[in-house]
């Protein structure tokens, strides 16, 4: 008999109420800018964990347009802390969900719907794991100061949530475990051991306005200047170093009969390695200064300014994350699951935490197509979904790994 058959049987029995909780979460729109919807998911989450003994605290976001962060705690105040991290928001406005008929929709082993994979499914997996710990490892469950952190604005990477976690968790936390979805691996699972860093930037080109028909030559076209500069930005992308630049928004001018005096572009830069990230950042800022577009009448020259709007540093491969990964690999071996670490280009709350305490990501369920709500008639494009069959084995893995982490004296 499988030594862990009772645990697996228990998790299978808990799966229907877990999926019903997921359904309730998915049916609440929690687009980041839907403050009421984000808060409703927060309250539902707090209510769901209350029977496990968790006390809920709402922490207002520094941006009043966002919902509240939630912190749920249970256990002795002076006990070692383990933090479990998820978020409440999704990227889908209500209008998009309605337009694309994107809603809770089970189809075989897949459940489609906003947040099923990113990250409401992860929150539900957290719920399953804590129930299993209480049922099968009550002494270990009672010995930890559990702290659950739910970000109201992860999809927009507002930095105040990271500040909240670091303030509350240091210096006593053993680990932060992030319940973003796992990576795909044939015959196994991938957990996230490092992520790219990201800087958002703005370029502003200023020129000189002029009447496009009467004094065209007196103008210095800021749109043309910005186009030249964006070409230089694009040339900074270096796939061999996994450094990318993306111009996402461009605006300029105010009418067809005017030589535009200003144009603005915003975008992002991403890189895995700290040195590559720093070099890319410096190269972008070096584009500031006199431009190349001039007025042919008197040589008036456009100017370019460059600024960094916000940043999340890269999360590199590091010994503390790898120590956590080893605990999960050992638990996977007990269950016959192959566990690997992976690098992921997207960001998570783990980017804010890895340098402060041991952090591992990817503890959520399997699935695919995050941030996609469209479905094509031929099936070549599918919206976000989670895989029902991944919940029980992943919950068992997380449970046994947490038991090892609790026993780990490091």
KAQUICOR-V845151 format. One record per helix or strand of 3 or more residues. SS is the DSSP state (2 for helix, 1 for strand). FROM is the first residue (numbers start at 1). TO is the last residue. If there is no record, write none. Layout:
ss->SS from->FROM to->TO
ss->SS from->FROM to->TO
//
This chain:
ss->2 from->5 to->26
ss->2 from->35 to->50
ss->1 from->55 to->59
ss->1 from->69 to->74
ss->1 from->81 to->87
ss->2 from->94 to->99
ss->1 from->105 to->107
ss->1 from->110 to->112
ss->2 from->120 to->136
ss->2 from->138 to->142
ss->1 from->145 to->151
ss->2 from->154 to->156
ss->2 from->160 to->169
ss->1 from->173 to->178
ss->1 from->183 to->185
ss->1 from->188 to->195
ss->1 from->197 to->206
ss->2 from->216 to->218
ss->2 from->222 to->235
ss->2 from->239 to->241
ss->1 from->243 to->252
ss->1 from->262 to->271
ss->2 from->274 to->285
ss->1 from->289 to->294
ss->1 from->301 to->312
ss->2 from->319 to->335
ss->1 from->338 to->344
ss->2 from->350 to->353
ss->1 from->359 to->361
ss->1 from->385 to->387
ss->2 from->390 to->407
//
